């Protein structure tokens, strides 16, 4: 299927590994021009080498910015040209008891998980509306719908992403611009893999056994395994495509059936 993404220009925040990297790679494979992003020059350069090795001739570049630092974000915005596709992927994730999360930590999560999308979307939306075409995609989580007791701070910010995407979509009425959100489920990203390996080592268990035990403890998953980042990326590709014109203001699931409500 031709997704009609050739020569579209995309920016994917937080894309040197995990879901963001998978989305960037999928867009490049469809012929889009992609700007990736990470917090360090070394991380960005390593990701660029991997992408160029996998996809020779792909038009990919990178920008360094830590989305917890407003000044770095402003510098990044000044380097971004017109975009056809914005993927708001960057985010923080972590387990913590509610009473142990300080005000500063709440603010840190909010700055990265919510304000990154606010600042990037504010930068590109008016241009998309003027050109009458564009796609803004938020990579949120099923945790934004079913807030985990051990990640209240994370779930609340992911809920904020969903609300932000829905509100921005209302600004696109009657245009060829859409704003949608992906509700990802338990995904075996690089960060999750590292966490699983650490837990497995602490418990003197093989990493694969620990991985199976963790997903097995999720009583509602229909997939009964971790989602691969590339599987989230395939949904992002569709939402980035002109073929998805009838989908706008939606929170679309790629959650492995973890959420149990019908809508």
C-alpha positions as CSV (number, residue, x, y, z in Angstrom):
1,X,0.0,0.0,0.0
2,X,1.3,3.5,-0.9
3,X,0.9,5.6,2.2
4,X,1.7,8.8,0.1
5,X,4.4,9.9,2.5
6,X,7.2,10.4,0.0
7,X,8.9,13.8,0.4
8,X,6.8,14.7,3.4
9,X,8.9,16.2,6.2
10,X,8.6,14.9,9.7
11,X,10.0,15.6,13.2
12,X,10.0,12.9,15.8
13,X,10.8,14.0,19.4
14,X,12.7,11.6,21.6
15,X,13.7,9.4,18.7
16,X,17.2,8.0,19.3
17,X,15.8,4.7,20.6
18,X,12.6,2.9,21.4
19,X,9.2,3.9,19.9
20,X,10.5,7.2,18.6
21,X,13.3,5.5,16.7
22,X,10.9,2.9,15.3
23,X,8.6,5.7,14.1
24,X,11.4,7.6,12.5
25,X,12.7,4.5,10.7
26,X,9.2,3.6,9.5
27,X,8.7,7.1,8.1
28,X,12.0,7.0,6.4
29,X,11.2,3.6,4.8
30,X,8.1,5.2,3.3
31,X,10.2,8.0,1.7
32,X,9.6,10.8,4.2
33,X,12.4,13.2,5.2
34,X,12.9,12.9,9.0
35,X,14.5,15.0,11.7
36,X,15.2,12.9,14.8
37,X,15.9,14.2,18.3
38,X,17.7,13.2,21.5
39,X,19.2,14.7,24.6
40,X,22.9,14.2,23.7
41,X,25.0,14.7,20.6
42,X,26.4,11.2,20.9
43,X,22.9,9.6,21.1
44,X,21.7,11.5,18.1
45,X,24.8,10.7,16.0
46,X,24.6,7.0,16.9
47,X,20.9,6.9,15.9
48,X,21.7,8.6,12.6
49,X,24.4,6.1,11.8
50,X,22.0,3.2,12.5
51,X,19.3,4.7,10.3
52,X,21.6,5.5,7.5
53,X,23.1,2.0,7.6
54,X,19.6,0.4,7.6
55,X,18.2,2.8,4.9
56,X,20.9,4.0,2.6
57,X,19.9,7.2,0.9
58,X,17.4,8.1,3.5
59,X,17.0,11.9,4.1
60,X,17.5,12.0,7.9
61,X,19.1,14.6,10.1
62,X,19.1,15.2,13.9
63,X,18.7,18.0,16.5
64,X,19.9,17.8,20.1
65,X,17.6,19.1,22.8
66,X,16.5,18.1,26.3
67,X,12.8,18.8,26.5
68,X,13.0,19.5,30.3
69,X,15.0,22.7,29.4
70,X,12.9,25.4,27.9
71,X,15.9,27.2,26.5
72,X,17.1,24.2,24.6
73,X,13.6,23.7,23.2
74,X,13.6,27.3,22.0
75,X,16.9,26.7,20.2
76,X,15.5,23.5,18.6
77,X,12.3,25.3,17.4
78,X,14.5,27.9,15.8
79,X,16.2,25.2,13.8
80,X,13.0,23.5,12.6
81,X,11.7,24.4,9.2
82,X,8.2,23.8,7.9
83,X,6.9,20.4,8.9
84,X,4.2,18.1,7.4
85,X,4.3,15.7,10.2
86,X,5.0,16.2,13.9
87,X,5.3,13.1,16.2
88,X,5.2,14.1,19.9
89,X,6.9,11.0,21.3
90,X,9.4,12.2,23.9
91,X,8.5,11.2,27.4
92,X,9.6,10.2,30.9
93,X,8.5,6.9,32.5
94,X,9.1,5.6,36.0
95,X,7.6,3.7,38.9
96,X,7.2,5.6,42.2
97,X,4.9,5.7,45.2
98,X,2.6,8.7,45.0
99,X,3.9,10.1,48.3
100,X,7.5,9.9,47.2
101,X,7.1,12.1,44.1
102,X,8.1,15.7,44.9
103,X,6.7,18.9,43.4
104,X,10.0,19.2,41.4
105,X,9.6,15.7,40.0
106,X,5.9,16.4,39.1
107,X,7.0,19.5,37.3
108,X,9.8,17.6,35.5
109,X,7.4,15.0,34.2
110,X,4.9,17.7,33.1
111,X,7.6,19.7,31.3
112,X,8.8,16.7,29.3
113,X,5.6,14.7,28.8
114,X,3.1,17.6,28.2
115,X,4.9,20.9,27.6
116,X,7.0,19.3,24.9
117,X,3.9,18.7,22.9
118,X,2.5,22.1,23.7
119,X,5.6,23.9,22.5
120,X,6.2,21.8,19.4
121,X,2.5,21.8,18.3
122,X,2.2,25.6,18.9
123,X,5.3,26.0,16.6
124,X,3.9,24.0,13.7
125,X,0.1,24.1,13.8
126,X,-0.4,27.6,12.3
127,X,1.8,26.7,9.3
128,X,0.0,23.4,8.8
129,X,-3.3,25.3,8.8
130,X,-2.0,27.9,6.4
131,X,-0.8,25.2,4.0
132,X,-4.0,23.2,4.6
133,X,-2.2,19.9,5.3
134,X,-0.5,18.4,8.3
135,X,-0.4,15.6,10.8
136,X,0.2,16.0,14.6
137,X,0.5,12.7,16.4
138,X,0.9,12.2,20.2
139,X,2.4,9.0,21.5
140,X,0.5,8.5,24.8
141,X,-0.3,5.4,26.7
142,X,-3.1,3.3,28.1
143,X,-1.8,4.5,31.4
144,X,-3.4,7.9,30.5
145,X,-6.8,6.2,30.6
146,X,-6.3,3.7,33.4
147,X,-3.9,5.5,35.7
148,X,-1.5,3.0,37.5
149,X,-1.4,3.3,41.2
150,X,2.4,3.0,41.1
151,X,2.8,5.6,38.4
152,X,0.2,8.3,39.2
153,X,2.6,11.1,38.0
154,X,3.2,9.3,34.7
155,X,-0.4,8.5,34.1
156,X,-1.6,12.0,34.8
157,X,0.8,13.5,32.3
158,X,-0.2,10.9,29.7
159,X,-3.8,11.8,30.3
160,X,-2.8,15.4,29.7
161,X,-1.3,14.4,26.3
162,X,-4.6,12.8,25.3
163,X,-6.5,16.0,26.3
164,X,-4.1,18.2,24.5
165,X,-4.4,16.2,21.3
166,X,-8.2,16.3,21.5
167,X,-8.3,20.0,22.1
168,X,-5.9,20.8,19.2
169,X,-7.9,18.7,16.8
170,X,-10.9,21.1,17.4
171,X,-8.7,23.9,15.9
172,X,-8.4,22.0,12.6
173,X,-12.1,22.0,11.7
174,X,-12.7,22.0,7.9
175,X,-9.0,21.6,7.0
176,X,-6.8,18.8,5.9
177,X,-4.9,18.9,9.2
178,X,-5.5,16.2,11.8
179,X,-4.4,15.7,15.4
180,X,-4.5,12.2,16.9
181,X,-3.1,10.3,19.8
182,X,-1.9,6.7,20.0
183,X,-2.6,4.8,23.2
184,X,0.3,2.4,23.4
185,X,0.3,-0.6,25.7
186,X,3.2,-2.4,27.4
187,X,5.9,-2.0,24.9
188,X,9.4,-3.6,25.0
189,X,11.3,-0.4,24.3
190,X,15.0,0.0,25.1
191,X,14.2,1.6,28.4
192,X,11.9,-1.2,29.4
193,X,14.4,-3.8,28.3
194,X,17.0,-2.2,30.5
195,X,14.7,-2.1,33.5
196,X,13.7,-5.8,33.0
197,X,17.3,-6.8,32.7
198,X,18.1,-4.9,36.0
199,X,15.3,-6.6,37.8
200,X,16.2,-10.0,36.5
201,X,19.8,-9.5,37.6
202,X,18.7,-8.4,41.1
203,X,16.6,-11.6,41.3
204,X,19.1,-13.9,39.7
205,X,16.7,-14.8,36.9
206,X,17.1,-15.0,33.1
207,X,15.9,-11.8,31.5
208,X,13.5,-13.7,29.3
209,X,11.9,-15.3,32.3
210,X,11.5,-11.9,34.0
211,X,10.0,-10.5,30.8
212,X,7.4,-13.2,30.6
213,X,6.6,-12.9,34.3
214,X,6.0,-9.2,34.1
215,X,3.7,-9.3,31.2
216,X,2.0,-12.4,32.6
217,X,1.1,-10.4,35.7
218,X,-1.1,-8.1,33.5
219,X,-4.5,-9.8,33.8
220,X,-6.2,-7.9,31.0
221,X,-3.7,-8.1,28.1
222,X,-5.2,-9.9,25.1
223,X,-1.9,-10.0,23.2
224,X,-0.2,-11.7,26.2
225,X,3.2,-10.4,25.2
226,X,5.0,-7.1,25.1
227,X,4.3,-4.9,22.1
228,X,7.2,-4.3,19.8
229,X,8.1,-0.6,19.1
230,X,7.7,-1.3,15.4
231,X,4.0,-2.2,16.0
232,X,3.3,1.2,17.5
233,X,5.2,2.7,14.5
234,X,2.9,1.0,12.0
235,X,-0.1,2.8,13.5
236,X,1.8,6.1,13.5
237,X,2.5,5.6,9.8
238,X,-1.2,5.3,9.0
239,X,-2.1,8.4,11.1
240,X,0.7,10.3,9.4
241,X,-0.6,9.4,6.0
242,X,-3.2,11.2,3.8
243,X,-5.1,8.0,3.9
244,X,-6.1,8.7,7.5
245,X,-8.0,12.0,6.7
246,X,-11.2,10.8,8.3
247,X,-9.5,10.1,11.7
248,X,-9.1,13.3,13.7
249,X,-9.3,14.1,17.4
250,X,-9.1,10.4,18.2
251,X,-7.3,8.4,20.8
252,X,-6.4,5.2,18.8
253,X,-5.4,2.1,20.7
254,X,-2.3,0.0,20.1
255,X,-2.5,-1.4,23.6
256,X,-2.6,-5.1,23.0
257,X,-6.1,-5.2,24.4
258,X,-5.0,-4.1,27.9
259,X,-7.9,-1.6,28.2
260,X,-11.1,-3.3,29.0
261,X,-13.7,-0.6,28.1
262,X,-15.4,-0.6,24.7
263,X,-14.5,3.0,23.8
